[in-house]
Amino acid sequence: MKADRPPSLLARPGQGLLVWWTAIRPRTLSIAATPVVVGSALAWADGSPPAWAVLLATLACALLIQVGTNLHNDVADFERGTDRPDRVGHFA
Protein backbone atom coordinates (compact mmCIF):
# COMPACT_ATOMS: atom_id res chain seq x y z
CA MET A 1 0.00 0.00 0.00
CA LYS A 2 1.37 3.39 -0.93
CA ALA A 3 1.85 5.84 1.90
CA ASP A 4 0.85 8.87 -0.19
CA ARG A 5 -2.79 7.79 -0.64
CA PRO A 6 -5.32 7.13 2.11
CA PRO A 7 -6.57 3.51 2.30
CA SER A 8 -10.08 4.70 1.42
CA LEU A 9 -8.88 5.59 -2.11
CA LEU A 10 -7.46 2.15 -2.80
CA ALA A 11 -9.99 -0.25 -4.26
CA ARG A 12 -10.00 -3.74 -2.86
CA PRO A 13 -9.87 -6.64 -5.32
CA GLY A 14 -13.19 -7.07 -7.08
CA GLN A 15 -14.33 -3.49 -6.42
CA GLY A 16 -12.94 -1.90 -9.59
CA LEU A 17 -16.23 -1.99 -11.48
CA LEU A 18 -18.13 -0.74 -8.46
CA VAL A 19 -15.78 2.23 -8.16
CA TRP A 20 -16.24 3.12 -11.85
CA TRP A 21 -20.02 2.58 -11.66
CA THR A 22 -20.23 4.97 -8.71
CA ALA A 23 -17.98 7.51 -10.45
CA ILE A 24 -20.14 7.74 -13.57
CA ARG A 25 -23.19 8.55 -11.41
CA PRO A 26 -25.78 6.35 -13.13
CA ARG A 27 -28.64 8.38 -11.64
CA THR A 28 -27.72 11.25 -13.96
CA LEU A 29 -27.84 9.22 -17.17
CA SER A 30 -31.57 9.72 -17.60
CA ILE A 31 -30.87 13.45 -17.91
CA ALA A 32 -28.88 12.72 -21.08
CA ALA A 33 -31.23 10.08 -22.47
CA THR A 34 -34.52 11.97 -22.07
CA PRO A 35 -34.11 14.57 -24.85
CA VAL A 36 -32.94 11.91 -27.31
CA VAL A 37 -35.87 9.60 -26.57
CA VAL A 38 -38.45 12.40 -26.50
CA GLY A 39 -37.14 13.93 -29.72
CA SER A 40 -37.23 10.56 -31.46
CA ALA A 41 -40.75 9.88 -30.18
CA LEU A 42 -41.95 13.26 -31.42
CA ALA A 43 -40.43 12.67 -34.86
CA TRP A 44 -42.05 9.24 -35.02
CA ALA A 45 -45.42 10.68 -33.90
CA ASP A 46 -45.11 13.30 -36.64
CA GLY A 47 -44.89 10.55 -39.26
CA SER A 48 -41.15 10.01 -39.71
CA PRO A 49 -40.12 6.37 -39.79
CA PRO A 50 -37.92 5.31 -36.86
CA ALA A 51 -34.24 5.52 -37.73
CA TRP A 52 -33.00 2.97 -35.20
CA ALA A 53 -29.32 3.26 -36.05
CA VAL A 54 -29.42 7.04 -35.65
CA LEU A 55 -31.41 6.75 -32.41
CA LEU A 56 -28.97 4.26 -30.89
CA ALA A 57 -25.89 6.21 -32.00
CA THR A 58 -27.31 9.47 -30.66
CA LEU A 59 -28.33 7.83 -27.40
CA ALA A 60 -24.88 6.26 -26.97
CA CYS A 61 -23.17 9.59 -27.63
CA ALA A 62 -25.45 11.46 -25.22
CA LEU A 63 -24.78 8.90 -22.47
CA LEU A 64 -21.02 8.94 -23.07
CA ILE A 65 -20.96 12.75 -22.98
CA GLN A 66 -22.81 12.67 -19.64
CA VAL A 67 -20.38 10.06 -18.23
CA GLY A 68 -17.39 12.10 -19.42
CA THR A 69 -18.86 15.25 -17.89
CA ASN A 70 -19.41 13.50 -14.56
CA LEU A 71 -15.85 12.16 -14.50
CA HIS A 72 -14.37 15.52 -15.51
CA ASN A 73 -16.39 17.26 -12.81
CA ASP A 74 -15.08 14.87 -10.16
CA VAL A 75 -11.47 15.38 -11.26
CA ALA A 76 -11.85 19.17 -11.35
CA ASP A 77 -13.46 19.21 -7.90
CA PHE A 78 -10.65 17.04 -6.53
CA GLU A 79 -7.94 19.25 -8.06
CA ARG A 80 -9.54 22.40 -6.61
CA GLY A 81 -9.75 20.74 -3.19
CA THR A 82 -13.55 20.79 -3.17
CA ASP A 83 -13.74 17.01 -2.71
CA ARG A 84 -12.11 15.40 0.27
CA PRO A 85 -10.69 11.85 0.13
CA ASP A 86 -13.52 10.55 2.35
CA ARG A 87 -16.22 11.76 -0.06
CA VAL A 88 -18.37 8.91 -1.32
CA GLY A 89 -20.83 10.71 -3.59
CA HIS A 90 -23.72 13.12 -3.73
CA PHE A 91 -26.22 10.56 -2.52
CA ALA A 92 -24.23 9.01 0.33
Secondary structure as a PSIPRED ss2 file (coil, helix, strand):
# PSIPRED VFORMAT (PSIPRED V4.0)

   1 M C   1.000  0.000  0.000
   2 K C   1.000  0.000  0.000
   3 A C   1.000  0.000  0.000
   4 D C   1.000  0.000  0.000
   5 R C   1.000  0.000  0.000
   6 P C   1.000  0.000  0.000
   7 P H   0.000  1.000  0.000
   8 S H   0.000  1.000  0.000
   9 L H   0.000  1.000  0.000
  10 L C   1.000  0.000  0.000
  11 A C   1.000  0.000  0.000
  12 R C   1.000  0.000  0.000
  13 P C   1.000  0.000  0.000
  14 G C   1.000  0.000  0.000
  15 Q C   1.000  0.000  0.000
  16 G H   0.000  1.000  0.000
  17 L H   0.000  1.000  0.000
  18 L H   0.000  1.000  0.000
  19 V H   0.000  1.000  0.000
  20 W H   0.000  1.000  0.000
  21 W H   0.000  1.000  0.000
  22 T H   0.000  1.000  0.000
  23 A H   0.000  1.000  0.000
  24 I C   1.000  0.000  0.000
  25 R C   1.000  0.000  0.000
  26 P H   0.000  1.000  0.000
  27 R H   0.000  1.000  0.000
  28 T H   0.000  1.000  0.000
  29 L H   0.000  1.000  0.000
  30 S H   0.000  1.000  0.000
  31 I H   0.000  1.000  0.000
  32 A H   0.000  1.000  0.000
  33 A H   0.000  1.000  0.000
  34 T H   0.000  1.000  0.000
  35 P H   0.000  1.000  0.000
  36 V H   0.000  1.000  0.000
  37 V H   0.000  1.000  0.000
  38 V H   0.000  1.000  0.000
  39 G H   0.000  1.000  0.000
  40 S H   0.000  1.000  0.000
  41 A H   0.000  1.000  0.000
  42 L H   0.000  1.000  0.000
  43 A H   0.000  1.000  0.000
  44 W H   0.000  1.000  0.000
  45 A H   0.000  1.000  0.000
  46 D C   1.000  0.000  0.000
  47 G C   1.000  0.000  0.000
  48 S C   1.000  0.000  0.000
  49 P C   1.000  0.000  0.000
  50 P C   1.000  0.000  0.000
  51 A C   1.000  0.000  0.000
  52 W H   0.000  1.000  0.000
  53 A H   0.000  1.000  0.000
  54 V H   0.000  1.000  0.000
  55 L H   0.000  1.000  0.000
  56 L H   0.000  1.000  0.000
  57 A H   0.000  1.000  0.000
  58 T H   0.000  1.000  0.000
  59 L H   0.000  1.000  0.000
  60 A H   0.000  1.000  0.000
  61 C H   0.000  1.000  0.000
  62 A H   0.000  1.000  0.000
  63 L H   0.000  1.000  0.000
  64 L H   0.000  1.000  0.000
  65 I H   0.000  1.000  0.000
  66 Q H   0.000  1.000  0.000
  67 V H   0.000  1.000  0.000
  68 G H   0.000  1.000  0.000
  69 T H   0.000  1.000  0.000
  70 N H   0.000  1.000  0.000
  71 L H   0.000  1.000  0.000
  72 H H   0.000  1.000  0.000
  73 N H   0.000  1.000  0.000
  74 D H   0.000  1.000  0.000
  75 V H   0.000  1.000  0.000
  76 A H   0.000  1.000  0.000
  77 D H   0.000  1.000  0.000
  78 F H   0.000  1.000  0.000
  79 E H   0.000  1.000  0.000
  80 R H   0.000  1.000  0.000
  81 G C   1.000  0.000  0.000
  82 T C   1.000  0.000  0.000
  83 D C   1.000  0.000  0.000
  84 R C   1.000  0.000  0.000
  85 P C   1.000  0.000  0.000
  86 D C   1.000  0.000  0.000
  87 R C   1.000  0.000  0.000
  88 V C   1.000  0.000  0.000
  89 G C   1.000  0.000  0.000
  90 H C   1.000  0.000  0.000
  91 F C   1.000  0.000  0.000
  92 A C   1.000  0.000  0.000
